[in-house]
Every structure is written in structure tokens, then in C-alpha cells.
């Protein structure tokens, strides 16, 4: 009995302080991140999350490490040793890149392992915070941008961060809702103002969200039949249509004199990636070697080796666009790394689907799929997964899957 009380007290402590951390991360790490100009909110939140993680590990006696978590840590340990062995960059550059690359995975697995439960009052408070900031901050910024586009630069550094912030706040609202039709339509309304950012990848995600909410957000609709197949085909066609300009540029076209400077770096990174995968088969060029912040900060020899060190945005003197997209950075981990990366997302989707089949909680399944799709689309022309927002989004994913798992356990207990 005392052991059960200790377990409950530890879990209550985790629930309380995780919620406080989540609110702080949302406000200062997402909503006001660029406005306040403090660049270490993610790192501090990650530190406090790890402290909470180790506290729970010591206090909860029936603690069992998630096998996927251990495998992920082992993979990162291997790639660190491999990078040092082949000398992919300086040791400082390698470990700096390691800290950046592993952060979203740690954010997900720590939350998933902690299994924090937000009660109704905390969900209501979080929901009110989301609505308040949407109404008093995000909506006015979007409306002002119609007349003064530089408002994005002043408050969010770039329009793309506005779309990311709107997405995250909307997903938080949806998570805290009861998933009624009113909640679903409110979510789509909140998400819709992201269109002000003017980015085709947001248009693609918004299109996907509309289809998911309107056609696939009930248990009866999740069936593979002619109607749903037709809806999925229409949805994919519309997503490709709104994002075609970028798809055409990065994967089919060649550079022309009319190509914008800020797109040249991404084009070159995408087109250099296959060469690196071939030359560094199967484990890639190693940490801090290509298409990451650290590979620019601790300038990698790879750029000179492949003759792209003079490209605008990729040079040693000006490398601001080196980490402007995520997928090319997978060349650091080679073909094997790409397989492992895909395996991680297959694990996430499979876990979400199995939890849905057992718990029948469609809301959590839809949110998990939306997050996967958001990061998949965002990573084509951005590095959100390992940069601003990615850590928080993966915390939400951990919260969603741990909730689904808890609901499944409750259903099993009730059936018994």
C-alpha cells in the first residue's frame, strides 16, 4: 500500500510540474519565442523535462524503459562514435549537432514514458490560453500583415514561423477539446488564419486538415471503401496542386536566372544529397557535415568537396540557408539513417493506430496523424523538426500517445 501511495504521489508531482512546463514552453517557446528574442527556451524546457524524467525514474519503482527509447539512444550513440571515427567535423561540432538532432526524440520519449495526465481543469486552462493568444495576438498579427507584411519579421522573424505557431496553438486547442463538431470547426477556424503566412506548405497542411476533420474524424468513417478512396485521391491531388511550384523546383526543374536567391540553397542541398548518400554508403557523412546548423557554424569540408561552398547561403562567410530544410540533412546518416528515420514514423503511426483500435479514441488518433503530416510537409522546406517548434510538437505527440495508451488500459480494466 505505501508503495502505491508513493507511485501516486510521484505521478501527481509529474502531472503538476509537466503542465507548468508545458504552459511555459507554449507561451515563451512558441508564441513569444521570436518577440522576446531569447533563443534558449527550448534548451531550458528540455533540461527541466529531463530533470522531471529522472525524478520519476527514481521515484516510481515499477519503472520500465521503453524499448524504442533505448534503441533510439543506442542509434544516436553509434552515429556519434561513427562521426568521431571518420572525422565528420570537430568534436565540438559533432556534439553540438548531436544535441540538436536528438532533442525532438528525447522530447517525445520522455513525455511518452512519463505519461502525464492533464485533468479537466488543466485542459480547460490550456484551452483558454490558446484561445486568448489566438484572439489577442495571432489574429491581429495576421490581419495587420495584410497592410504591413513586415509585422511577421518584427514579431516572428519570418512568415513561416507564423504558420507554425498557428498550427501548434490550434493542435493544443484540439487536444484539450471534447472533439464535438463545434470544437472541430473552431479548430479549423483557428488554423485558417495561418493562410496569412502565404506559404504553400501551410496551404497543403490546411487542406489535409480540412479533409481529415470533415471526412475522417469519426469512427465510422475510418474504413477503406470506394468513397474514402475517392476522397483521399482528391485530397492528395489538391495538396500537390497547392504545393506544385516547390515540388517542381526541388525535384524536377533546373536552376534559371529567375530562380530566387533564397531557393537556390535548398535546390543545391537536395541535388547534392544523392551524391553524399552514394559516396558515404551506408552510414552517411556523419554529424555536423551537411545541411545542418552545426555544419555551417563549424564549417564542414563537405561543401568544398562537392563544389558548393560558393553557393549563396551555403558559403563559409554566409551560411544562413545551410539548415533551411530538413530532408537533405538525412544524408548525414546515410541510407541506413533514412531507413531508421522512416522506421521511427512507422512506429509512431502503428502505435497510434493500435491504440485507436483498442481505446476507440478517434480524437487522439486524428491529432497524431495530423502531427505526422505536419512535420512531413514542414520538413520539405524547413527544419522545424529539429529547430523551433519541433521539440514542443513532439512533446504533444508524447502526450497524445500516452493518453491513448492510458485510455486503452482503462478500457481493459473496465472489461475485466
CORKA-V494081 format. One record per residue. N is the residue number from 0. RES is the residue in one letter. OMEGA is omega in radians with two decimals (999 if undefined). D_FIRST is the distance of its C-alpha to the first C-alpha in Angstrom with 2 decimals. Layout:
N_RES_OMEGA_D_FIRST, N_RES_OMEGA_D_FIRST
//
This chain:
0_X_3.09_0.00, 1_X_3.13_3.86, 2_X_3.10_5.35, 3_X_3.12_5.11, 4_X_3.11_6.38, 5_X_3.12_8.73, 6_X_-3.12_9.85, 7_X_-3.14_10.64, 8_X_3.13_12.32, 9_X_3.14_14.28, 10_X_3.09_15.38, 11_X_3.09_16.44, 12_X_3.11_18.38, 13_X_-3.13_19.98, 14_X_-3.09_20.99, 15_X_-3.04_22.57, 16_X_3.02_24.53, 17_X_3.13_25.51, 18_X_3.10_27.10, 19_X_3.11_28.99, 20_X_-3.12_30.16, 21_X_3.12_31.23, 22_X_3.14_33.31, 23_X_-3.14_34.94, 24_X_3.14_35.75, 25_X_-3.06_37.27, 26_X_-3.02_39.44, 27_X_3.14_40.53, 28_X_-3.13_40.19, 29_X_-3.02_41.76, 30_X_-3.06_43.54, 31_X_-3.03_45.06, 32_X_-3.10_44.90, 33_X_-3.08_48.68, 34_X_-3.10_49.66, 35_X_3.07_47.99, 36_X_3.09_49.20, 37_X_-2.95_46.07, 38_X_-3.04_45.62, 39_X_3.14_42.34, 40_X_3.12_39.86, 41_X_-3.09_38.62, 42_X_3.13_38.15, 43_X_3.10_36.26, 44_X_3.10_33.96, 45_X_3.13_33.42, 46_X_-3.14_32.61, 47_X_3.08_29.98, 48_X_3.13_28.47, 49_X_3.08_28.27, 50_X_3.10_26.68, 51_X_3.13_23.97, 52_X_-3.11_23.70, 53_X_3.05_23.30, 54_X_-3.13_20.77, 55_X_-3.12_18.51, 56_X_-3.13_19.34, 57_X_-3.03_18.24, 58_X_-3.09_15.02, 59_X_-2.95_13.64, 60_X_3.13_12.95, 61_X_-3.09_13.82, 62_X_3.07_17.06, 63_X_3.13_20.15, 64_X_3.05_23.62, 65_X_-3.09_25.75, 66_X_3.13_28.61, 67_X_3.10_31.20, 68_X_3.13_30.17, 69_X_3.11_30.72, 70_X_3.14_34.01, 71_X_3.11_35.15, 72_X_3.12_34.55, 73_X_3.14_36.42, 74_X_3.13_39.30, 75_X_3.08_39.69, 76_X_3.12_39.64, 77_X_-3.10_42.36, 78_X_3.06_44.51, 79_X_3.10_44.24, 80_X_3.14_45.52, 81_X_-3.13_48.14, 82_X_3.10_49.34, 83_X_-3.11_49.73, 84_X_-3.11_51.53, 85_X_3.13_54.09, 86_X_-3.09_54.40, 87_X_3.08_53.78, 88_X_3.07_53.87, 89_X_3.10_53.23, 90_X_3.13_49.83, 91_X_3.12_49.12, 92_X_-3.13_50.09, 93_X_-3.10_47.95, 94_X_3.04_44.76, 95_X_3.12_45.53, 96_X_3.09_45.86, 97_X_-3.12_42.69, 98_X_-3.14_40.72, 99_X_-3.04_42.36, 100_X_-3.05_42.05, 101_X_-3.02_38.39, 102_X_-3.12_37.19, 103_X_3.11_36.88, 104_X_3.10_35.01, 105_X_3.10_32.49, 106_X_3.14_32.19, 107_X_-3.01_31.40, 108_X_3.11_29.03, 109_X_3.14_27.03, 110_X_3.14_26.46, 111_X_3.14_25.87, 112_X_-3.12_23.23, 113_X_-3.12_21.55, 114_X_3.12_21.46, 115_X_-3.14_21.90, 116_X_3.07_21.86, 117_X_3.12_24.55, 118_X_-3.04_24.07, 119_X_-3.13_27.21, 120_X_3.11_28.22, 121_X_3.07_28.13, 122_X_3.13_30.04, 123_X_3.13_32.51, 124_X_3.12_33.06, 125_X_3.10_33.62, 126_X_3.14_35.96, 127_X_3.08_37.90, 128_X_3.12_38.26, 129_X_-3.14_39.70, 130_X_-3.12_42.09, 131_X_-3.13_43.17, 132_X_3.09_44.05, 133_X_-3.06_45.70, 134_X_-3.03_47.84, 135_X_-3.09_48.72, 136_X_-3.03_48.91, 137_X_3.14_49.09, 138_X_3.09_51.42, 139_X_3.12_53.88, 140_X_3.13_54.02, 141_X_-3.14_54.81, 142_X_3.11_57.50, 143_X_-3.11_59.06, 144_X_3.11_59.29, 145_X_3.13_61.82, 146_X_-3.07_64.26, 147_X_-3.03_62.99, 148_X_-3.10_61.32, 149_X_3.10_60.78, 150_X_3.08_57.94, 151_X_-3.14_55.69, 152_X_-3.11_56.91, 153_X_-3.02_56.46, 154_X_-3.05_52.89, 155_X_3.07_51.49, 156_X_-3.09_53.87, 157_X_3.12_54.70, 158_X_-3.09_54.74, 159_X_-3.14_52.42, 160_X_3.06_49.53, 161_X_3.11_50.11, 162_X_3.13_49.55, 163_X_-3.13_46.38, 164_X_3.11_44.98, 165_X_3.14_45.87, 166_X_-3.09_44.15, 167_X_3.13_40.88, 168_X_3.13_40.79, 169_X_3.12_41.64, 170_X_3.08_38.89, 171_X_3.10_36.31, 172_X_-3.11_37.65, 173_X_3.12_37.46, 174_X_-3.09_33.84, 175_X_-3.07_32.91, 176_X_3.06_35.10, 177_X_3.08_34.53, 178_X_3.00_37.22, 179_X_3.11_39.67, 180_X_3.08_43.37, 181_X_3.11_43.75, 182_X_-3.13_41.07, 183_X_-3.14_42.73, 184_X_3.07_46.16, 185_X_3.09_44.90, 186_X_-3.13_43.47, 187_X_3.09_46.89, 188_X_3.11_48.68, 189_X_-3.11_46.60, 190_X_-3.01_47.15, 191_X_-3.10_50.86, 192_X_3.06_51.85, 193_X_3.10_51.12, 194_X_3.11_54.52, 195_X_-3.10_56.05, 196_X_3.06_55.20, 197_X_-3.10_57.90, 198_X_-3.06_56.22, 199_X_-3.14_56.70, 200_X_3.05_53.26, 201_X_3.09_51.73, 202_X_3.13_54.12, 203_X_-3.14_52.86, 204_X_3.13_49.18, 205_X_3.08_49.99, 206_X_3.12_51.95, 207_X_-3.12_49.07, 208_X_3.12_46.62, 209_X_3.13_49.01, 210_X_-3.12_49.31, 211_X_-3.09_45.56, 212_X_-3.06_44.76, 213_X_-3.01_47.72, 214_X_-3.02_47.82, 215_X_-3.07_44.50, 216_X_3.02_41.75, 217_X_-3.08_41.04, 218_X_-3.11_39.54, 219_X_-3.06_42.86, 220_X_-3.10_44.82, 221_X_3.10_43.02, 222_X_3.12_45.39, 223_X_3.10_48.10, 224_X_-3.08_51.30, 225_X_-3.12_54.79, 226_X_-3.11_53.96, 227_X_3.10_51.02, 228_X_3.12_53.00, 229_X_3.12_55.84, 230_X_-3.14_53.58, 231_X_3.11_52.08, 232_X_3.11_55.61, 233_X_-3.14_56.78, 234_X_3.14_53.80, 235_X_3.13_54.42, 236_X_-3.13_58.15, 237_X_3.10_57.61, 238_X_3.12_55.24, 239_X_-3.13_57.83, 240_X_-3.07_60.56, 241_X_-3.12_59.01, 242_X_-2.99_58.12, 243_X_-3.10_61.27, 244_X_-3.14_63.03, 245_X_3.12_60.32, 246_X_-3.13_59.84, 247_X_-3.11_63.61, 248_X_-3.00_63.93, 249_X_-3.01_61.21, 250_X_-3.08_61.75, 251_X_-3.05_65.33, 252_X_2.94_67.67, 253_X_3.13_69.30, 254_X_3.07_69.62, 255_X_3.13_72.58, 256_X_-3.12_74.22, 257_X_-3.12_72.56, 258_X_-3.12_69.00, 259_X_-3.09_67.12, 260_X_-3.07_66.31, 261_X_3.09_62.59, 262_X_-3.08_62.44, 263_X_-3.09_64.36, 264_X_3.13_61.51, 265_X_3.13_59.12, 266_X_-3.11_61.92, 267_X_3.12_62.63, 268_X_3.11_58.96, 269_X_-3.06_58.58, 270_X_3.05_61.83, 271_X_-3.09_61.09, 272_X_-3.13_57.66, 273_X_3.13_59.11, 274_X_3.13_61.25, 275_X_3.10_58.31, 276_X_3.13_56.27, 277_X_-3.05_59.29, 278_X_-3.12_60.12, 279_X_3.13_56.58, 280_X_0.00_55.41, 281_X_-2.98_52.61, 282_X_3.03_50.34, 283_X_-3.02_52.33, 284_X_3.04_53.73, 285_X_-3.14_50.48, 286_X_3.04_48.61, 287_X_-3.10_50.79, 288_X_-3.02_53.82, 289_X_2.98_54.49, 290_X_3.07_53.87, 291_X_3.13_51.06, 292_X_-3.09_51.05, 293_X_3.13_50.76, 294_X_3.05_53.71, 295_X_-3.14_55.82, 296_X_3.05_54.49, 297_X_-2.81_54.98, 298_X_-3.06_57.90, 299_X_3.11_57.68, 300_X_-3.12_60.70, 301_X_-3.05_60.03, 302_X_3.09_61.89, 303_X_-3.12_65.06, 304_X_-3.12_64.74, 305_X_3.02_64.84, 306_X_-3.11_67.41, 307_X_-3.09_65.37, 308_X_3.14_65.11, 309_X_3.13_67.88, 310_X_-3.14_66.32, 311_X_-3.14_65.75, 312_X_-3.14_62.11, 313_X_-3.08_61.46, 314_X_3.14_63.65, 315_X_-3.13_62.60, 316_X_-3.12_64.06, 317_X_-3.06_62.50, 318_X_-3.08_59.43, 319_X_-3.08_57.71, 320_X_3.12_57.66, 321_X_-3.11_56.33, 322_X_-3.06_52.76, 323_X_3.11_53.93, 324_X_-3.02_52.51, 325_X_-2.98_49.60, 326_X_3.11_50.71, 327_X_-3.13_53.47, 328_X_3.09_50.96, 329_X_3.05_49.46, 330_X_3.09_52.60, 331_X_-3.06_50.82, 332_X_3.04_48.48, 333_X_3.12_51.18, 334_X_3.12_51.16, 335_X_3.12_47.96, 336_X_3.10_46.29, 337_X_3.10_47.46, 338_X_3.14_46.01, 339_X_3.11_42.64, 340_X_3.11_42.79, 341_X_3.13_43.55, 342_X_3.11_40.76, 343_X_-3.12_38.24, 344_X_3.03_39.43, 345_X_3.09_39.55, 346_X_-3.14_35.88, 347_X_-3.10_35.14, 348_X_3.13_37.25, 349_X_3.13_35.94, 350_X_3.14_32.30, 351_X_-3.11_33.26, 352_X_3.14_35.19, 353_X_3.09_32.57, 354_X_3.11_29.91, 355_X_-3.13_32.53, 356_X_-3.09_33.35, 357_X_-3.07_29.77, 358_X_-3.12_28.66, 359_X_3.11_32.23, 360_X_-3.04_31.82, 361_X_-3.12_35.43, 362_X_-3.10_35.07, 363_X_3.11_32.85, 364_X_-3.14_35.15, 365_X_3.14_38.26, 366_X_3.12_36.98, 367_X_3.14_36.10, 368_X_3.11_39.60, 369_X_3.12_41.26, 370_X_3.11_39.68, 371_X_-3.13_40.85, 372_X_3.12_44.29, 373_X_-3.12_44.47, 374_X_3.09_43.87, 375_X_-3.14_46.18, 376_X_-3.09_48.98, 377_X_-3.07_48.42, 378_X_3.13_48.58, 379_X_-3.11_52.14, 380_X_3.13_53.63, 381_X_-3.13_50.87, 382_X_-3.11_48.14, 383_X_-3.08_45.43, 384_X_-3.12_42.87, 385_X_-3.11_42.98, 386_X_-3.09_44.40, 387_X_3.11_43.83, 388_X_-3.07_41.49, 389_X_3.13_40.34, 390_X_-3.12_37.19, 391_X_3.12_36.18, 392_X_3.13_37.10, 393_X_3.00_34.94, 394_X_3.10_32.00, 395_X_3.12_32.67, 396_X_3.09_32.80, 397_X_3.12_29.39, 398_X_-3.12_28.03, 399_X_-3.09_29.83, 400_X_3.09_28.70, 401_X_3.05_25.02, 402_X_-3.14_25.28, 403_X_3.13_27.05, 404_X_3.13_24.47, 405_X_3.10_21.64, 406_X_3.12_23.92, 407_X_-3.14_24.52, 408_X_3.11_20.86, 409_X_-3.14_20.56, 410_X_3.11_23.74, 411_X_-3.14_22.61, 412_X_3.14_19.41, 413_X_-3.14_21.73, 414_X_3.12_24.23, 415_X_999_21.83
//
